[in-house]
């Protein structure tokens, strides 16, 4: 599935001594999935997503690990899927003026493990062009893209059935329906 970022909050940013590193806490980036009007991207799910994360990054390049909660809201099914994620980022400065700020292109790559309302895993990658303030901190998003690929199935609430679905995912089966007794609404989501 594909989408794009459309917002980011400030979070809590703390400089770590004189190392050039920053500890970022509770920052949330939001976006849209499958909206053809934004970059002409197509997606299996149309809806929204948010990433609430902590990070330790170098101020000059925004390079470093970040981790947290990734939520996907499927508008068509009116379902919310929650995943834990871990990712890395690396940035390249496009332009910067100490008086007005600038912009940076940041590449991200990471993995998701679903923890609520779904079982499965996915990977994601993307590029985000961000606006920087005079201190070099991210204050907005100019342009972006995000691609999520993986496999997960909705949590159907039955422990035995969920165990079967979990084993099915671990085997890497891509286009099949697991044998689940008396379950309803067991639609596999393949992206």
N, C-alpha and C positions, 0 to 999 in steps of 0.2 A: 504494500500500500504506500501511497505517496502523499505528501502534504508539505506545508510550509509553516514557519514560525510567524506569529503576528504580534508578539509582545513579550516583554521581559521586565520584571520588577528589579528594584535595587538590591533586595536582600540585605544581609549584614556583611560588610566587607572590612576585614581587619588585616593590617599589614603585619607580617611576621618578622619582627626585628628589622635588621638592615639586609635581609637576604634577597630582597626583590620579589619575594613570594607573598601571596595574599591568601587568606583563609576566607572563603565565601560561604555563608550559611543562609539557608532558607530562601534561596533565590528561586523564582518560578518563571519558567519560559512557557508560553502558551502558543497554540497553533491550530490549524485547520487541516483536516484530512479529506482528500478526494474532492476538493472544490475546483472544478475545471476553470473557473474564472481567475484563480490565482496560479499563474504560471502554467496553465493548461495541464495540470497534473491529474492523472486518473488514479482511482483507489478502489479497493474492494469494500472499504468501509468509508462512509461519509459521516463526518462528525468533527469532534474537537479532541485535542490532547493537551496535557500539561505535564511538565517535568519540574518537580520541586527537588532541589538538589543542594548539596554541599560540595565544595571543591577546594583544592589547593593548587593555585595557578601562578605562573610567573607573570608579573605585570606587563612586561614588554611584549610577550608573545601569546599570553593566555594559554600557554601549554601546561597540561597537567591532568590529573585524574579528577573526575567528578562522579557522584553517585547519589541515588535517592529514589524517589517514587515517580513512576511514569503512569499516568492515567489516560485511558482512551475512552471516549464516550461515543458510542455508535448511535447516531441519530435515528436511523431506520429501525433498529431493534430496541431503542431506548434502553441500552445496557451500558454499564460502566465496567471496564476491565482495569485492574490495577496490577502493576508489575514493579519489581525492584530492578534497578538498572545500575550498571557500572560502565563508565565510558572514559575516553581520553580525548583531549582537544589539543590542537596546535593552530596558532594564528600567524598571519602574515600582515604586517602593517601596510595599508594602502596609502594613507596620507595622515599627517599629524602636524598641527600647529599648536604650540603651548597656550596661545591666546584664545583659540576657538575650538580646539579638539580635533577630531579626525575620524577615520574609519579603519576597520580591520576585517580581513576575511578569516574566519575560523572554520576549520574542518573538524568534524566530530565523528566518532566511531564508537559503538558500544553494543552491549548485550542486555536483553530483557529476560527476566524470569517471572512469569505471572504468579501472583500470590492471592488474588481475590477474583472470584467469579469466572475464572478460567484456569486451565492447566496448559502449560506449554512454554516454549521459548522462542525468542526472535532475536535478530540482530538489527542494528540500525546504523545509518551513516547519513551525513548531510554536510551542508555548507551554509554558513550564516555570515552575512556582511553586517557588522554592527557599527553603531555610532559610538564614539568615545568622547568623554568630556575632557576638560583641560588637564585633568590628572591622569588620563589614560584609562579611566574606568568605563565599562559598558553602560550606556544609558538608553539604548534603543536598537531597533533592527531595521535595516534598509531593505534587505533582500535575503531570501533563504530557500532551501529545499531540504526535504527529509524523506528517506526511503526506509521502510520497515519491512523486513522479510523474515518469515518464520512460520511456525505452525502452532496453533492452539485450539482447544475446544472449550466451549462454555462449561462451567461447573454446574452439573445438574442436580447437585444436592444429595446424591445417594453415595455413601462412602464406597460401596462395592463397585458401582458403576464408575465412579471417579478413579478408582484404582485401575480398572481396566483401561480407561481412557489414558491414564498416565503411562501405563506400560506400552500402549499403542504409540504414543508420542515418542517415547524413548527408543523405539525400534526404527524411527525415521520414516514411517509410512506416510506418504504424502496425499494420495487421493483414494481413500477408502473410508468406509463407515464401520466403526467397531461394533461388535455384537453386544448390545446392551439390552438386558431384559426389562420390559415395562418402563422404559424411559420415554419421556416426551420431550419434544423440542430439542433434539440432539443434532443441531446443525454444526458441522465442522467449519471452522473459519480457516481458509487457506489463503495466504497472502504471498 
